[in-house]
Each structure stands twice: as C-alpha cells, then as structure tokens.
Amino acid sequence: MNSELKSPSFLKNAQAKHGGDAAPEMPAPGYPASRMRRNRQAPWSRAMVQENGLSAADFIWPIFVADGEGVRTPVPSMPGVDRLSVDLAVEAAREAADFGIPIIALFPYTDPSLRSEDAAEALSPENLVCQATRAIKSQVPDIGVWCDVALDPYTSHGHDGLMRGSEILNDETLEVLVAQARVQVEAGCDIIAPSDMMDGRIGAIRNALENDGHTNTIIVSYAAKYASGFYAPFRDAVGSSTTLQGDKRTYQMDPANSDEALREVALDIAEGADMVMVKPGMPYLDVVRRVKDAFSMPTVAYQVSGEYSMLMAAAQNGWLDGDKVWMETLMAFKRAGADGILTYYALEAARRLKAG
C-alpha cells in the first residue's frame, strides 16, 4: 500500500478551480495517514467537529387562526396541523415561548362571506390577524409576532393583489398592502412580511412605516417566492384553494430561474428589507445558498405546506423514519445558509431538541 503523504489530484484540481496558485495549500494527506472516520468514531468527537447546529431559536412557527372560541379544526391535507381560534392561538404562542421558539407567524382562515374583490377585510383592525396579534402580545409579550402582507386570504378570487379582468394590478395593489401593513403594526405586529411579490412593495411599506413613526418594525421580504406546486395544502388551510382563479405565474417566480432571485433580493434590500426569504425551502436550497453568499443578509427559508405534508404522509405510512428525516431536513436549511426556518414542525422539533 502506498503511504506517501501527498495531496490527492482531486484536491489539487479543487485548488486550481478556487484560485489556483493563489489558493493556500490544502493540508490533506491521502489514505492511510488521513482517515476521515477518526473524527466520527465517538459522540464527543462528532459533536466537536459538527459544522452546523440547530436550536429552537432557529424556528418560526406558522399558526392558522380562525373565528370562534375554543375552536380547533384539523387541516385535512396537513396532518397534525389545526386552525386555532384566537384564544387557542394565545395558548400555542405561550407553549412556543416556553420551548424557546422566538417567533410565531399568523395566517388567517377568512370566512368566505368576508372575502371580496377589493380585500377590504385585510384593512379591518378587527380581522383575525389583528385580533390574534393583540391577544398574543398582551399575554405573551416576549414572543415575536410575524404578520404576512398579501391579499390572497381576503380576496374572492384568491390572488395576492387586486385584479382588473385577468390582470393582477401592481401599483394599485401597493396602496392596499401599505394599508394592511399599517393595521397590523398598529395591532402590535413586530415583523411585517410582504409575501405578495408585487414590485416596489418593500419600499412603499418601509416609507409608510417610517412616516408613521414605526421605525423599529422589522420587514422580512418574501424576496424569492416561486410559483410552486408545493403550496396546495396551505391554500386549503386559509381557504383559498377553491377560490383561486388561474395561477400566480405573472407575479411569482419561475422555478427555472435563480439569477433572477438575486435581482429580486437586491431590489428588496435596497428598498429597506431587514431580512430576506426564499420560498419554498428544500427544492430551492441552491437559491438559499446563493442568496446568503451574495448578500450576507439574514436569510430565512420556508419549509412550506407541501414539504410538510409529504414528510408527514411518508412517516405516517412507515416509509420514512419521521424522527430522523425531520431533523435532517431542518439541518439541511442551516447547512445551506438559512438563519431562520419557517416550519410547521417547529414546536415538535423544539421539543425534541430540548429532550436531547
């Protein structure tokens, strides 16, 4: 066996690719002097060399709120996920805080009778999101409350913006989004998260909040949100699956594009976003990595409803070991560069981390 200590050819090729002669010499002798399994042989050594870690502080827990009191309604396409009335949403927020989850994100199930073409319910200080925000901030003040800014839970046509015929109106929608953000912030929302993908909405909302004196409100932009098939269970949860007319490809991104994502992110940062998001999550980890490398901004990824439902269904059928794959997928987000992860599995993951 040849035991000469020399850098393998593939390492030299890697050096050339990433800087050639200017790159530092890689101190990597070949086998048997270098045995990669040495550092894997014991729990203590694996822990010491682990490159990424997970904690409950990495999670944002999405919660669906519904009308009523003491109401918990299962979402059929999302096993283990319920719509909660405001009083139960407060209990959920308290439990999240007890397990160290720093942020909950609120999404409403709007009664069909309150949906309209102009999304007027989105601007009501008494809508479900505003009610839940006030209740949670009054009883669990130390948890962050995240409110989405988009019109699809409130429109009769299921789109994120106003419509004229079959056209989604960009500039007219901005005025409504600004008004929606204002009522949410007045209710006590800590994080405004525009998810609509209208051009210019970050700047419009930031300017309005600055003018109103809400200088400390965080804006997390859904900067790279793709026109994905992975959103279907979410639409069931908020009640827009039966109302959506057509699709959202004229404003959400083409799944074939990643250079475009960098342009979207750059624009939103320039307009005043404090953090940026990639959505969906796992099918777009390459985009997460590119965004993080390009901008070094706080970057969030959304493990969306379709990802959640696939994993839950596979685990419930015994096709996958749920305990393992859940934590593996969450670690994949961290490895790709995500600072925060929206996941419907947040509470269970926090429990597992606390239990060790």
Secondary structure, 3 states (H helix, E strand, C coil): CCCCCCCCHHHHHHHHHCCHHHCCCCCCCCCCCCCHHHHHCCHHHHHHHCCCCCCHHHEEEEEEEECCCCCEEECCCCCCCEEEEHHHHHHHHHHHHHCCCCEEEEEECCCHHHCECCCHHHHCCCCHHHHHHHHHHHHCCCCEEEEEECCCCCECCCCCCEEECCEEEHHHHHHHHHHHHHHHHHCCCCEEEECCCCCCHHHHHHHHHHHCCCCCCEEEEEEEEECCHHHHHHHHHHCCCCCCCCCCCCCCECCCCCHHHHHHHHHHHHHCCCEEEEECCHHHHHHHHHHHHHHCCCEEEEECHHHHHHHHHHHHCCCCCHHHHHHHHHHHHHHHCCCEEEECCHHHHHHHHHHC
